[in-house]
Amino acid sequence: MNRSVEWIQKRPLIAFFLITFAITGGLGFSYNAVINQDKITLILLASIATCGPAFAAIIVSAVSKPEPKVGTHRPQIIAFFVALVLGTAVFVANNILLNGAPFSLAMAGLVLILMAPPVAFVICAAYSRIPAVRETLASLVKLRGAVGWSLIALVFVPGLALLASFVGDLLGKPPAVPASDRVTGLTLVGLITVKFLYQLFFFNATGEEIGWSGFVRPRLQARVSPLATALILAAFWAPWHAFLWYAEGQPVFTWEYWAGAYINVIPASIVIGWFYNRSKGSILVAGIAHAASNTAFAFLPNLDWGVFNVIVFVAAFALVLRDRMWRRLPAENPAVYTSPPPVVLTTGVAIQAEVG
């Protein structure tokens, strides 16, 4: 057996993080090129970089648990083209309605050819002929048993953000929503929906949570508690954003910025982990919680982060107490990874595919 394959099988979690940071870090320069230098042709690299955790989860899953392929390519091909069309529509709608860009066939074609394919590839992997890959991504497209938790995840953090806005008003803080350019009613609902789908498709569910929640959480939770898992994930989650935050003009070379980043990321990791576990290991629910949070922040640009951080820390603390997240989950819990049986080589040597 190839030594690299054997190494990944023995250390899948380490391999996951190395591959994730290699993909996103190696292509991260594209964020600055696309955002600040208008090099739109590099948007393919930016899309792949954003999907770094998902690609790493697919690669390590396939290598860690080698099994014969099953089924046909038909479901995967259908899923790819459906996701390609839907993703393109969502991106174009977001660009027109929220960014104010005019529609053009050239723009739609660029998205169809460069931006949407990596996302479509990740989504269609949920129907992969490789059993281990399909197993890792299955909950991304599984609605049964996830609808109720999806609805709660959809409103949880936005509700906390609105509460923070209300408390901020009582404390005399500036309003969270700008006084000008307000929209209401169905128009506002439509814009929120488009923004949410954009976040879900291109960033939070397909790009990130397939890796963070779908791959890492269950494997870490096979060894440590959900609380410890959330803290470990937060340690990696924040620096993974470094290239994007730099391109957005954030002061990433100051310790104050990173202190603030971890203050934001730690409770977020706890909340998303809580939803993942409560939904019996649903990537979709974790992705919805993640996307709903970023959508709320987009529509409350002047949200007082001091007030919000206090509220979200209290909420995260309540969730920790409610589910005693400092205790390890039972091995039979769907949100806990079960190690595969030993991989037997042709030499007769057995290698146990460990969880980390």
Secondary structure, 3 states (H helix, E strand, C coil): CCHHHHHHHHCHHHHHHHHHHHHHHHHCHHHHHHHHHCCHHHHHHHHHHHCHHHHHHHHHHHHHCCCCCCCCCHHHHHHHHHHHHHHHHHHHHHHHHCCCCCCCHHHHHHHHHHHHHHHHHHHHHHHCCCHHHHHHHHHHCCCCCCHHHHHHHHHHHHHHHHHHHHHHHHCCCCCCCCCCCCCCHHHHHHHHHHHHHHHHHHHHHHHHHHHHHHHHHHHHHCCCCHHHHHHHHHHHHHHHCHHHHHHCCCCCCCHHHHHHHHHHHHHHHHHHHHHHHHCCCCHHHHHHHHHHHHHHHHHCCCCCHHHHHHHHHHHHHHHHHHHCCCCCCCCCCCCCCCCCCCEECCCCCEECCCCC
